[in-house]
Amino acid sequence: MADKPHLNLVIIGHVDHGKSTLVGQTMLQTGQFPAHMIEKYKEEAKAKGKESFARENVELQLM
């Protein structure tokens, strides 16, 4: 068993109410993704002219 405390978490909500966004942001803000992956997707969003969507694209690509 890991040394870290274990937590089971259930996220429920209606369609399009931000469940995946919540989980993605939680994982992103707690450092669950390597920085080079985040930068890769930010650059990809910029190249496509979608910089304003960079955060959302990072979350979706990493899930």
Sequence and secondary structure as in RCSB ss.txt:
>XXXX:A:sequence
MADKPHLNLVIIGHVDHGKSTLVGQTMLQTGQFPAHMIEKYKEEAKAKGKESFARENVELQLM
>XXXX:A:secstr
  SS          TTSSHHHHHHHHHHHTT S HHHHHHHHHHHHHTT GGGHHHHHHHHH 
